[in-house]
Amino acid sequence: MQPDPPHYPLFVVITHALNILFLLMLGRSGLGVLSSFPKLYWNDGCPPGREWARFSRRAYGADSRRPWTSLDEEESWNPVVTMPGGKNLGLSRHWHFMTLHFWIATGLVYLALVFISGYWIYLVPTSWSLVPDAIETIGTYLHFELPEPLPGQPFNATQKLAYFSVVFLLAPLQIATGAAMSPSVIARFPWYAKIFGGKQGARSIHFLGICAFVGFVLVHTLMVVLHGLPKGLAKIILGSEQASHTLAVAIGSAVLFAIVVIHVLLTMFARLRPRTTQHLLGYVVAPFEGGLSRIFTSHQRYRRSDVSGYHRVNGYPPVDPGYEQMAADGFRDYRLPVGGLVENPVSLSLPRLRELGWATQITNHNCIQGWNSIAEWAGVPLGALLDLVKPRPEVTHVVFYAMDDKGLTEGEGRYGYYYEALPIFLARRTQSLLALEMNGGPLPIEHGAPLRVRVETQLGYKMVKWIKVVEFVDGVSAIGLGQGGYREDQLYYANAAAI
């Protein structure tokens, strides 16, 4: 039975306001994420100069005469536009994923009530005749006239198609393309990202989806104004066009003002108290991301023909003379100390390390900034190292310390260098490696020679390069600043890196 038109149920009013709040947060935080790698591609690999869109004046090329890394491409964007602004990828991601939970929850409640109340009849086309009616309605708008609504409904044909497309097509597409950028999802279901042309295709479609939302909001707002703003607000907020227009405008203005104030306060708080923000948002995001890390294992089996022709670099190689001498000697004198809470601490040469076992895999590397590329990695399964040293039962994490000096102050790092802690259950996964080779040859210096970590369900910052020491611990509170890694300590990244 069709509900009586044309008034809007209260749940439509409330979810409408929440959508404005959450979509604005998603858009601003999403731009904060984009600012870290302000380039868009249609193909994985992301070679410099092949992007279809670039939102930066900085241009680095594969033939650059000086060393450069992906971090050099980061932009600092105004906090009026991005959330929380500046170069703050870690907190932008926290805001984005936290808001996503509430936006999806709002959408699910809305959809449930839409079908329970019978309101769906106003949103879902039930006849193909609506398409030519919509075309005719657009023509009416172009003649600077206002079309009549469909008989017995609050919307005309164009509005109905637009609302249906946003609710049932655009919003799910944004969620689907967002999932196609998760390293854990891509690792577990390699076919899924291919639906969108790969991770970069999903990333580009996701950005275009944001643009579509912005376009819809602008046109929607214009239509409300053209149809009569006070009358429309009275009908939407108070349930009747005959209700007080003044009161409706006042309530609508107050809601918009509250949304702006919320954004200003949240942005200011994040900038003034970044560590507190990291912890508070982590209470929402961390369980979900940690759950993905536990549930999803890597099933990647790419072909050699899939290997990317270009693999970006993040991080500058160690400048220590001792490292340079080892590299010049082919790392013949390199030793890997492995200790901590283990029954059998060892110090391994590269030949001895190779004797523990060998595995080769072609997998998709995902950087937190947004770029990715496929490469072949070969090395020692981390599980074989665990079998050798026999971690004690209380061990929760294995910490990898690198040789590259990050300029940490005294007390910030056990060894004063880059470090990341990996949960012990991830170290036991089949495709978790200590890689010594890349693409059929020795591991290049810029990619971590002589030894680097590969954990294929995680983002790249967890995969420490130029490994100096491995330590097994019963918690991360005493490591660095206690957040679980250098990027978590210094840049407020999430400890789990599954999305």
Buried (B, 14 or more C-beta within 10 A) or exposed (E): EEBEBBBBBEBBBBBBBBBBBBBBBBBBBBBBBBBBBBBBBBBBBBBBEEBEEEBBEEEBEEEEEEEBBBBBBBBEBEBEEBBBBBBBBBBBBBBBBBBBEBBEEBBEBBBEBBEEEEBBBBBBBEEEEBEEBBEEBBEBBEEEEEBEBBEEBBBBBBBBBBBBBBBBEBBEBBBBBBBBBBBBBBBBBBEBBBEBBBBBBBBBBBBBBBEBBEEBBEEBEEBBEEBBBBBBBBBBBBBEBEBEBEBBBEBBEEBEEEBEEEBEEBBEBBBEEBEEBBBBBBEBBBEBBBEBBBEBBBBBEBEEEBBBEEBBBBBBBBEBEEBEEBBEEEBEEBBBBBBBBBEEBBEBBBEEBBEBBBBEBBBBBBBBBBBBBBBBBBBBBBBBBBBBBEBEEEBBBBBBBBBBBBEBEEEBBBBBBBBBBBBBEBBBBBBBBBBBBBBEEEBBBBBBBBBBBBBBBBBBBBBBBBBBBBBBBBEBEEBBBEBBBBBBBBBBBBBBBBB
